[in-house]
Amino acid sequence: MKILITGCNGQLGNEMRLLAVEHPKHEYIYSDVIQSDNAFVLDITNPQEVADFVAQHAIDLIVNCAAYTNVDKAEENEAIAQKINAEAVENLAKTGCKLIHISTDYVFAGDACYPYKESDSVSPKTAYGRTKWAGEQVLAKTNAIIFRTAWLYSTFGNNFVKTMLRLGKEKSELGVVFDQIGTPTYAKHLAQAIFKAIESKDWHAGTYHCTNEGVCSWYDFTHEIFRQYNALCPHNPIEAKVKPIHSSEYQYRTPRPFYSVLDKQKYKETFGATIPHWTEGLHECLEKLVEN
């Protein structure tokens, strides 16, 4: 197949590019709205541009890693978020290609006390969540695969792991929220799950939850980031103390879900897959960051 990876300059898109080298069975084509090496410039919000590009390159399958993910800015620019997170998804779907689309835990209210299943009712509380849910609804009657994920990080771009490493070096004490629970997800492991779907003998359309295994708070996550980093770099440790704080003390501009744990049983059973624990993903990521 000829496979188009959109949003190839993002965290997940970059991990897809690296893993594609290990999957030479198919031909991969990369695009983003911004120019980068070995990638095409493609505005997926332009329906004619998408149709022409897919026809010109004879694309069979699209993996849509592109998204408007800034939760706070989405509140101020919901129309733009809607254009990227929903209207662009419709443009991709109309090409008739097989489609794998990435969605988010933000489609849920975040007030449960058990891991969310794919069949649970959605109730997004933010513009970001609403626009991502709108993108899912576009695909409701199509043959697409949707992966919902959460708390994504990698060696690429800006993310929580890299921010904490920086702040841990700059400050003597950090206040980190302890009353929000979820699962940190290493983008490389999500990319591996996507490749599992691509390489599957059968096409399993539907919605799947896919994060790493395990649960923690942002406070616990930060503790583990520092612990693992200091084990890797004992000569240059992070000495900042981590203080637990309530979400109300952080004064978010946009409310965050208090509970974002996703049940992954459907994905594991459908694709016969196992998923690494989040601490394993963190270790892989930190090893790469330290090496670089």
C-alpha positions in Angstrom: 0.0 0.0 0.0 0.9 3.6 -0.3 0.4 5.1 3.1 0.1 8.9 3.9 1.1 10.1 7.3 -0.3 13.5 8.0 1.0 15.8 10.8 4.4 14.1 10.3 6.2 16.9 12.2 4.4 16.3 15.5 5.2 13.9 18.3 3.3 10.9 16.9 4.1 11.8 13.3 7.8 11.8 14.0 7.6 8.4 15.7 5.7 7.0 12.8 8.4 8.2 10.4 11.1 6.4 12.5 9.1 3.2 12.8 8.2 3.1 9.1 11.8 2.2 8.3 11.2 -1.1 10.2 8.1 -1.7 8.0 9.4 -1.7 4.4 6.4 -3.7 3.2 4.6 -0.5 2.3 5.5 2.9 0.8 5.1 5.8 3.2 4.5 9.4 2.2 4.6 12.2 4.7 2.9 15.6 4.9 2.4 18.5 7.2 1.3 22.1 6.9 4.9 23.2 7.5 7.8 22.2 5.3 10.2 19.5 6.6 12.8 17.1 5.2 11.4 14.3 3.0 7.8 15.5 3.5 5.2 17.3 1.4 3.4 20.5 2.4 -0.4 19.6 2.5 -3.2 21.7 4.0 -5.7 19.0 5.0 -8.3 21.7 5.7 -8.5 22.4 2.0 -10.7 19.7 0.5 -9.6 20.1 -3.1 -5.9 20.1 -2.2 -6.5 16.8 -0.2 -8.4 15.2 -3.1 -5.8 16.2 -5.6 -2.9 15.0 -3.5 -4.4 11.6 -2.7 -5.2 11.1 -6.4 -1.7 12.2 -7.6 0.1 9.9 -5.2 -2.4 7.0 -5.4 -2.8 6.8 -1.7 -4.4 3.7 -0.2 -4.4 4.4 3.5 -4.1 7.6 5.6 -2.9 7.8 9.1 -4.1 11.2 10.4 -1.7 12.4 13.1 -2.5 16.0 12.5 -4.6 17.9 15.2 -5.1 21.2 17.0 -4.0 20.1 20.4 -3.5 23.3 22.4 -6.3 23.0 25.0 -6.2 26.6 26.2 -6.0 28.2 22.8 -8.8 26.0 21.5 -11.2 27.9 23.9 -10.3 31.1 22.2 -10.1 29.7 18.6 -12.7 27.0 18.6 -13.5 27.6 14.9 -9.9 27.0 13.9 -9.8 23.9 16.1 -13.0 22.7 14.5 -11.6 23.2 11.1 -8.5 21.1 11.9 -10.0 18.5 14.2 -13.3 17.9 12.4 -13.6 19.5 8.9 -10.1 18.3 7.9 -11.0 14.8 9.0 -14.1 14.9 6.8 -11.8 15.9 3.9 -9.6 12.9 4.5 -12.6 10.6 4.8 -14.1 11.8 1.5 -11.0 10.5 -0.4 -12.3 7.0 0.0 -9.0 5.8 1.4 -8.8 3.6 4.5 -8.2 5.9 7.4 -6.7 5.6 10.9 -7.5 8.7 13.0 -6.1 9.7 16.4 -8.5 11.1 19.0 -8.4 11.8 22.7 -9.6 11.1 26.3 -11.0 14.7 26.3 -14.1 13.4 24.6 -15.1 12.2 28.1 -16.2 14.3 31.0 -13.2 13.1 33.1 -15.3 12.5 36.2 -15.5 8.7 36.3 -14.0 6.4 38.8 -13.3 3.5 36.5 -11.4 3.1 33.2 -13.5 4.5 30.3 -14.6 1.9 27.7 -15.2 2.7 24.0 -19.0 2.2 24.6 -19.2 4.8 27.4 -21.1 8.0 26.8 -19.0 11.0 25.8 -19.4 14.4 27.3 -16.6 16.8 26.3 -16.2 19.8 28.6 -13.7 21.8 26.5 -13.5 23.2 23.0 -10.7 20.8 22.3 -12.8 17.8 23.4 -15.8 19.0 21.5 -13.9 19.4 18.2 -12.2 16.1 18.6 -15.5 14.4 19.2 -16.9 16.2 16.1 -14.1 14.6 14.2 -15.0 11.2 15.5 -18.7 11.7 14.5 -17.6 12.5 11.0 -16.2 9.0 10.9 -19.1 7.2 12.6 -20.5 5.6 9.5 -17.2 5.1 7.7 -14.7 2.2 7.6 -12.2 4.1 9.7 -10.2 3.0 12.7 -10.1 5.5 15.6 -7.5 5.4 18.4 -8.2 7.4 21.5 -5.1 8.2 23.6 -4.0 10.4 26.5 -1.1 12.1 28.1 1.1 11.8 25.1 4.9 12.6 25.2 8.0 11.8 23.2 11.5 13.0 22.5 10.0 15.3 19.9 8.3 18.7 20.4 7.0 20.2 23.6 5.5 17.9 26.3 5.2 17.3 30.0 8.4 15.1 30.3 10.6 17.7 28.7 9.0 20.6 30.6 9.5 18.9 34.0 13.1 18.1 33.1 13.7 21.8 32.3 11.9 23.1 35.4 13.6 20.5 37.6 16.9 22.0 36.6 15.7 25.6 37.0 13.8 25.5 40.3 14.4 24.2 43.8 10.7 23.2 44.3 7.9 22.3 41.9 4.2 22.2 42.7 2.5 19.5 40.6 -1.1 18.5 40.5 -1.9 15.2 42.4 -5.7 15.0 41.9 -5.8 14.3 38.1 -5.3 10.7 37.2 -4.4 9.2 33.9 -1.8 7.1 32.0 1.3 8.7 30.4 1.7 7.4 26.9 5.0 7.2 25.0 4.2 8.2 21.4 6.5 5.5 20.1 4.4 2.8 21.8 1.2 4.4 20.3 2.9 4.4 16.9 3.7 0.7 17.4 0.0 0.1 18.1 -0.9 1.9 14.9 1.5 -0.3 12.9 -0.1 -3.3 14.5 -3.4 -2.2 12.9 -1.8 -1.5 9.6 -0.1 -4.9 9.4 -3.1 -6.8 10.7 -4.4 -9.5 8.3 -7.9 -8.0 8.5 -9.1 -4.4 8.7 -10.8 -3.9 12.1 -12.8 -0.7 11.7 -14.0 0.9 14.9 -12.9 2.9 18.0 -10.2 1.7 20.2 -8.6 3.0 23.4 -4.8 2.9 23.4 -2.4 4.2 26.0 0.4 2.6 28.0 -0.6 0.4 30.9 -0.9 1.6 34.5 -2.2 4.7 36.1 -0.7 7.7 38.0 -1.2 11.4 38.8 0.8 14.2 37.3 2.6 14.4 40.7 3.5 10.7 40.6 4.6 11.0 37.0 6.9 13.9 37.9 8.4 11.8 40.7 9.1 9.0 38.4 10.6 11.3 35.7 13.1 12.7 38.2 13.9 9.2 39.8 14.6 7.6 36.4 16.5 10.6 35.1 18.8 10.7 38.2 19.4 7.0 37.8 20.6 7.6 34.2 22.5 10.8 35.1 23.8 10.4 38.7 26.6 12.9 37.9 24.1 15.6 37.1 21.0 14.9 39.1 17.8 16.9 39.4 17.5 18.0 43.0 14.2 19.9 42.9 11.6 18.9 45.5 8.1 18.0 44.2 5.2 19.3 46.1 1.6 17.9 45.6 -1.0 20.6 44.8 -4.7 20.6 44.0 -5.9 21.5 40.5 -7.6 24.5 42.0 -4.2 25.8 43.2 -2.8 25.6 39.7 -5.4 27.9 38.2 -5.9 26.3 34.8 -7.2 28.5 32.1 -9.2 25.6 30.8 -10.5 22.7 33.1 -8.7 19.4 32.8 -10.2 16.0 33.2 -9.8 14.6 36.7 -9.9 11.0 35.5 -8.5 10.0 32.1 -7.8 6.3 32.4 -8.9 4.4 29.3 -9.8 0.7 29.2 -7.6 -1.0 26.5 -9.1 -4.5 26.5 -10.8 -4.1 23.1 -7.6 -3.1 21.4 -5.6 -5.9 23.0 -8.2 -8.6 22.2 -8.8 -7.4 18.6 -5.2 -7.1 17.6 -3.7 -9.8 19.9 -1.4 -7.1 21.4 0.4 -6.4 24.6 1.0 -2.9 25.8 4.1 -1.8 27.9 3.6 -0.2 31.3 4.0 3.6 31.3 7.2 3.4 33.4 8.8 1.4 30.6 7.8 4.0 28.0 9.3 6.7 30.2 12.6 4.8 30.5 12.9 4.4 26.8 12.2 8.1 26.2 14.6 9.3 28.9 17.4 7.1 27.6 17.0 8.8 24.2 16.8 12.3 25.7 19.9 11.7 27.8 21.8 10.2 24.8 21.0 13.2 22.7 
